[in-house]
Amino acid sequence: MTNPAENRYATIVAGAGPAGVLAAMHASDRGPVLLADSSSLPRSKSCGGMLHELSLETLRPYGEIPESIVSAPRTVHFRYNDWDRRIERTTDLAFLNVSRSGFDDWLVGLLPDTVEIAERAALTGFTQDDAGVTVDLRTPEGIRTVSADLLIGADGARSQVRRTLGIRDSASYVTLQDFVELDGDIEPVFDCIYMRDIGDEFGYAYVVPKGDVAIVGSVFYPRTKRPWEKQDRVIELLRERIPQLGPSRERESAAALYLRSPKDILHGSGRVLLAGEAGGFMSPTSGEGISYALRTGRDAGLAAAGSPATALARYTELTAPVVSDIRRRFRWLPLMESRAGKYLAGFVPTPIVSRVTMGL
């Protein structure tokens, strides 16, 4: 017979990405934490794997990022690339170029012994009351029921925690990326590429060198039909002008939040907090999410380390600067997404493009 005490925690965290790991780390200051993820660890996340200064600043208190997870070239700069008009603007915005799976694995390795990790444990639902939260996890052995004072949902763009709260899903971008073999070096930049003949549902493509491969990705608006075929076309066009791009080794797909309004940002409800994309925390203009995951995960953990009864209010207070930052970016969004905005960027001097990009 299962001992109920063995299934009681101070905090349960759903999702072992950057938001979930930092949430679990800080929440453990108040008591034992269960960190549950639906995947096997180290998890695989379709992502360019680039850390800009906001992410690095948040990570500094946790130690040096190991060189073993840094890719070549070590640093890449963001470049605006109007493919059709052959206009390029390399900016001062720099990123540390890392292996995303290696980065996530390193973060998990920082967790204290008071955090129990449950792999292949998918949250299927929960109930809450004034005393805490009861969570059902689907595991290979069957349903496991656990309880805690607080639940932190850090389970991504299609968050089950968010859905169980009765909050409808936000629409999602479709992202596809290929790991393409390189025959020779390409420029050490994070190329953000706009092409007009892929279709109105196409947002942009990106190319990032990673040692002997390049990540070639595309972002498509919600409800795009046959995105796989469009990704094939994007890579075909890129190979015509970048002959170093060879055959694809593998392809990944993922969903990313399609934020339309500050109303898409939700901190949680009752004894449940939402961090990272689960709470709508990411840049609506650039799609960058790691820095927001790290900051809101940390803040959720700090709030959980205090009184459970006031955790949501504390979390809302701690994340006020993040929310303000996202609201500012929303004001730029209509221009950023318009054809006119993308066209005008080709006439703006590089120093101005660089300065604007640093804020987006």
CORBELMO-V308116 format. One record per helix or strand of 3 or more residues. SS is the DSSP state (H for helix, E for strand). FROM is the first residue (numbers start at 1). TO is the last residue. If there is no record, write none. Layout:
SS,FROM,TO
SS,FROM,TO
This chain:
H,4,7
E,8,14
H,18,27
E,33,36
H,53,62
H,67,69
E,70,82
E,87,98
H,100,108
E,115,118
E,122,129
E,132,139
E,142,153
H,160,164
E,172,182
E,189,194
E,202,210
E,213,220
H,227,241
E,245,257
H,262,264
E,272,274
H,276,279
H,290,304
H,308,318
H,320,337
H,339,344
H,350,358
